[in-house]
Amino acid sequence: MMIIDTKTIVLTLLIVVIACTCGLRFVRAFALQIAQENHDAVLAMDQADEEKRRRKERDADMAAASAYAKVQPILTEPTSSVPPGSVHTPEVASPHGSQV
């Protein structure tokens, strides 16, 4: 025969509260561990993506510099052999109607 009195009920509730508290602490610690591992994995992926982006940017800069080096001689204007004082300037009409 089972005796149900106040002492038994209080003792049972105390055991249940302690068990629930310990269980919740375990679950909380487990969830924290998973969250930290996930965070570390995300950081590692972000660093890898950033390194790939930097490598692509560096390669693109090198390709652009190489392409510019190939076309730079075409873009630079060759120096003329005409002396600076003999350059022909176009005639400009003066405001009074005569040419200067």
C-alpha positions in Angstrom: 0.0 0.0 0.0 1.2 3.5 -1.0 1.1 6.3 1.4 0.4 9.7 -0.2 1.1 12.5 2.2 2.5 16.0 2.0 6.1 14.9 2.6 6.0 12.4 -0.3 4.4 15.0 -2.7 7.0 17.7 -1.8 9.8 15.2 -2.2 8.5 14.0 -5.6 8.1 17.6 -6.8 11.7 18.4 -5.6 13.1 15.4 -7.5 11.1 16.4 -10.7 12.4 20.0 -10.4 16.0 18.9 -10.0 15.7 16.5 -12.9 14.2 19.1 -15.2 16.8 21.6 -14.2 19.6 19.2 -14.9 18.0 18.2 -18.2 17.6 21.8 -19.3 21.2 22.6 -18.5 22.3 19.6 -20.6 20.1 20.6 -23.5 21.3 24.2 -23.2 25.0 23.2 -23.2 24.4 20.9 -26.2 22.7 23.7 -28.1 25.5 26.1 -27.3 28.1 23.7 -28.5 26.2 23.2 -31.8 25.8 26.9 -32.2 29.6 27.5 -31.6 30.5 24.8 -34.1 28.1 26.3 -36.7 29.5 29.7 -36.1 33.1 28.5 -36.6 32.1 26.7 -39.8 30.4 29.8 -41.2 33.5 31.9 -40.4 35.7 29.4 -42.2 33.4 29.4 -45.3 33.4 33.2 -45.2 37.2 33.3 -45.1 37.5 30.9 -47.9 35.0 32.9 -50.0 36.9 36.1 -49.2 40.2 34.5 -50.2 38.7 33.4 -53.5 37.3 36.9 -54.1 40.7 38.5 -53.4 42.4 36.0 -55.7 40.0 36.7 -58.5 40.4 40.4 -58.0 44.2 40.1 -58.0 44.1 38.0 -61.2 41.8 40.6 -62.8 44.1 43.4 -61.9 47.1 41.5 -63.3 45.2 40.8 -66.5 44.2 44.5 -66.8 47.7 45.6 -66.2 49.0 43.2 -68.8 46.4 44.3 -71.4 47.2 47.9 -70.7 50.9 47.2 -71.1 50.2 45.7 -74.5 48.2 48.7 -75.8 50.1 51.5 -74.1 52.5 52.0 -77.0 49.5 52.4 -79.3 47.8 54.9 -77.0 50.9 57.1 -76.5 51.2 59.8 -79.1 54.5 59.7 -81.0 56.6 62.7 -80.6 56.7 64.9 -83.7 59.8 66.2 -85.3 58.3 69.7 -85.9 60.0 72.4 -83.8 57.6 74.0 -81.2 57.8 77.5 -82.7 56.6 76.3 -86.1 53.3 74.8 -85.1 50.5 76.2 -87.3 47.7 77.7 -85.4 44.3 78.2 -87.0 43.1 81.7 -87.7 40.4 82.9 -85.4 37.9 85.6 -86.4 38.0 88.6 -84.1 34.8 90.0 -82.8 35.1 93.0 -85.2 34.9 90.9 -88.3 38.6 90.8 -89.3 40.8 87.8 -89.0 43.7 87.8 -86.7 
